[in-house]
Amino acid sequence: MRMTLNVPDELITAAMKDAEEKNKTAVIVAALEDYVRKKKRERLMALRGKRLFYNGFDPETLRDEEDAEISPH
């Protein structure tokens, strides 16, 4: 997707130097990928210690159901 961005020159220059990239697009893509990865990790860490399953949840049953959907009978 093409877009116009107003990014401070010194920020782009520093990011390009740190990332050892000569291409501004590659630096911006790498930065966005890192940002998305960081946010996903934060969301997962926020779930730490929480009960995500109900009492009586059986992962084997779920696995059997998924296998049944995948295997061609």
Helices and strands as residue ranges (DSSP letters): H 9-19, H 24-46, H 59-70
